[in-house]
């Protein structure tokens, strides 16, 4: 896998990478834009198919046009733009904030989640397209050039931001106040509250601030990514006789963004003031003897991709540590600023951040609106939150769990089934004297992970422990470096994966001596070994002692840790070698069945669908008569329901209490159905540039359960589902007349959990 001739993405020269760093600090080629020549060099990707697509009713296709899908065509009319589709997902998240059937504090969280998601979108996707604008290329299979794409992105994102602040100002603030939860502007402070807040400012805030006047000796300071800042307009002279104009006040991240007022000052227990409001109110105290004419909060979003030349470095961890130090100060992609900020100041900020005018987002409220999510944990009002639930847990302890897995495969559907069962198995393995070896992948695991503690315990108990830690998991790089160091200090063998390929597979392998033989116990999952997200993400996990699957997982760990050659797996599919190719074959098989008049259908559930080879195969299958249902939570570049192209394809997205994270693929296969679960979405990066696993669910009752709970269940949802149209717009599904409301997540909570 390290042979450069087999690399799906050819490496840039060192000089070219340095140039990319100077311009954008972003190596977009490594994770988002495979070119046709690259595809020909990929051993996992066959030559692209070239189906003929007949007349379409999509607005971009003339009624009499015949489009040939080739590697050279732009495909503008055949595919939706990935970035615009991602913004549409955040619009659906924001819609949850408008749903009055959702508890009030949960609606606040949905608003904040949509803001946080948009931050990451600008840090990653907009940064990537800005890089493409400098170096050329298209943004994806839709064929949009980067300049056009950025224009459309900012137009669509601007509308989303306006909707977010409308929801905050016009809906949530009044409803929170009516519920006894007030976020007080300074105009509403009483004399006693103002006195208390000024004292709080002088004692708790002012000592850690370092306001900076702007003059030739004090140039514009470095502004950290997504930090809260105040630009101040001053008049008068300071102690040295210098005329004051502008100053910058940076709010350290050590300061709380939401401050709770004492109940005795308000007559209520839930009165709050935002840090940005306090800074603006008492900014005069920072500039004694001068007159403050205005104070305007702003925030800049920056590129957050780390650029590491994996071919030329000697130590990935050391290289990443060096990059992490500068991540917060990379190229700017967006400026958020107070709505009333004068144009002259906006122009000054744009000049300093080297940004064009169309990336300014003037907001009517806090520029860091996502920080309002802190209110959720500060307010103890259970009636304003989702009801608590108790996940179902296997009543098995110690050796009983091994015995159960020996007897038959065991399936867990999180968060409805407790993740504690996975933790219990590792805990037992760490202490069981018959366990000889443990191997595990870690991608995201959270702070103070119980998995890390059990792996360390196992090592100290004399077991051979190997952990594949993916240091390049975006935004978790620093945490993963720390846990890798901690594991190594305890004697655990830590492997960083494969150069050029993120290890995204979720695997746990336990080798146990039973009588005179060794038996392998395996856990495979669609989601991370993260106890926190396991309570809020939906995922499928499978325990098995199947000998062939155990051998496959053993070979995969050998490949990851020992740089073994290409391996032939018996039961599992693997990216970047077999998964993509086999998906195309399975889709083509359904098309053959449909042409022969045999039962043919595809149902698949995933986070995102953007890989052109899979989409072309799905279009061909649709033209052959295969009924295709796709449940795609986030970005989808496929156009469904287009006459002559995708008449037989339906796409829906479900957004609810839990983040839909599981990946499940079902193929009818002439009434001999197959169902697979995977760590991989149908994206270029997952299928071609990551290490992923895809595992079959073969025990009949488990296959039936996955089909019922993960597929049929979600196709029945008529309250939290959204249907995608061929024009790229989503429409929320509503119960038909006489039809009962049905929530897929609600049905699983009622069936599998207790309160």
DAKAHU-V997770 format. One record per backbone hydrogen bond with DSSP energy under -0.5 kcal/mol. CO is the residue of the C=O (numbers start at 1). NH is the residue of the N-H. Records with the same first field share a line. If there is no record, write none. Layout:
# DAKAHU-V997770
CO=NH ; NH
This chain:
# DAKAHU-V997770
3=6
4=7
8=10
13=17
14=18
15=19
16=20
17=21
18=22
19=23
20=24 ; 25 ; 26
26=28
27=30
28=31 ; 32 ; 33
35=39
36=40
37=41
38=41
39=42
41=43
42=45
44=46
51=69
52=54
53=67
58=61
60=62
62=56 ; 65
65=67
67=53 ; 69
68=70
70=73
75=78 ; 79
78=639
81=85
82=86
83=87
84=88
85=89
86=90
87=91
88=92
89=93
90=94
91=95
92=96
93=96 ; 97
94=97 ; 98
95=98 ; 99
96=99
98=100
99=102
103=107
104=108
105=109
106=110
107=111
108=112
109=113
110=114
111=115
112=116
113=117
114=118
115=119
116=120
117=121
118=122
119=123
120=124
121=125 ; 126
122=127
123=304
124=128
125=129
126=130
127=131
128=132
129=133
130=134
131=135
132=136
137=146
140=143
144=139
145=149
146=150
147=151
148=152
149=153
150=154
151=155
152=156
153=157
154=158
155=159
156=160
157=161
158=162
159=163
160=164
161=165
162=166
163=167
164=168
165=169
166=170 ; 171
167=171 ; 172
168=173
171=175
172=176
173=177
174=178
175=179
176=181
177=180
180=182
182=184 ; 272
185=188
186=189
190=194
191=195
192=196
193=197
194=198
195=199
196=200
197=201
198=202
199=203
200=204 ; 205
201=205 ; 206
205=208
206=209
212=248
213=215
215=218
217=219
218=215
222=224
224=227
228=251
229=298
230=232 ; 249
231=296
232=234 ; 247
233=293 ; 294
235=291
236=244
238=241
242=238
245=234
246=214
247=232
248=212 ; 250
249=230
250=252
252=255
257=275
259=273
262=265 ; 266
263=266 ; 267 ; 268
270=182
271=261
272=184
273=259
274=277 ; 278
275=279
276=280
277=281
278=282
280=283
282=285
283=286
284=287
287=290
290=292
291=235 ; 293
294=233
296=231
297=338
298=229
299=336
300=226
301=333 ; 334
306=308
308=310
309=312 ; 313
315=319
316=320
317=321
318=322
319=323
320=324
321=325
323=326 ; 327
324=327
326=329
327=330
328=225
331=303
334=301
335=361
336=299
337=363
338=341
342=345 ; 346
343=347
344=348
345=349
346=350
347=351
348=352
349=353
350=354 ; 355
356=359
357=360
359=335
360=362
361=337
363=339 ; 365
366=369
368=371
369=372
370=373
371=374
372=375
373=376 ; 377
374=377 ; 378
375=379
378=380
379=381
381=384
382=385
384=105 ; 106
389=391
390=754
392=418
394=396
397=400
398=401 ; 402
399=403
400=404
401=405
402=406
403=407
404=408
405=545
410=543
412=414 ; 541
413=417
414=539
416=392
418=421
419=422 ; 423
420=424
421=425
422=426
423=427
424=428
425=429
426=430
427=431
428=431 ; 432
432=435
434=513
436=464
437=511
438=466
439=509
440=468
442=470
446=449
449=453
450=454
451=455
452=456
453=457
454=458
455=459
456=460
457=461
458=463
459=462
463=465
464=438
465=493
466=440
467=469 ; 495
468=442 ; 470
469=471
470=473
472=474
473=476
476=480
477=481
478=482
479=483
480=484
481=485
482=486
483=487
484=488
485=489
486=490
487=490 ; 492
488=491
492=494
493=467
495=469
498=501
501=498
502=504 ; 691
505=507
506=525
507=441
508=523
509=439
510=512 ; 521
511=436 ; 437
512=514 ; 519
514=517
517=514
519=512
521=510
522=544
523=508
524=542
528=530
530=534
532=535
533=536 ; 537
536=659
538=661
539=414
540=526
541=412
542=524
543=410
544=522
546=550
547=551
548=552
549=553
550=554
551=555
552=556
553=557
554=558
555=559
556=560
557=561
558=562 ; 564
559=563
567=569
573=694
574=577 ; 578 ; 579
575=692
578=582
579=583
580=584
581=585
582=586
583=587
584=588
585=589
586=590
587=591
588=592
589=593
590=594
591=595
592=596
593=598
594=597
599=670
600=627
601=668
602=629
603=666
604=631
605=664
606=633
607=634
608=682
609=637
611=615
612=616
613=617
614=618
615=619
616=620
617=621
618=622
619=623
620=624
621=626
622=625
626=628
627=602
628=650
629=604
630=632 ; 652
631=606 ; 633
635=609
637=80
638=640
641=643
642=645 ; 646 ; 647
644=54
646=641 ; 649
648=628 ; 650
649=641
650=630
651=724
652=632
653=655 ; 722
658=656 ; 660
659=538 ; 661
662=664
663=678
664=605
665=676
666=603
667=674
668=672
669=672
674=667
675=697
676=665
677=695
678=663
681=683
682=610 ; 611
683=687
684=688 ; 689
685=689
689=502
690=692
691=504 ; 505
692=575
693=679
694=573
695=677
696=698
699=702 ; 703
700=704
701=705
702=706
703=707
704=708
705=709
706=710 ; 711
707=711 ; 712
708=713
711=715
712=716
720=655
721=733
722=653
723=731
725=728
729=725
731=723
736=739
742=718 ; 719
743=747
744=748
745=749
746=750
747=751
748=752
749=753
754=390
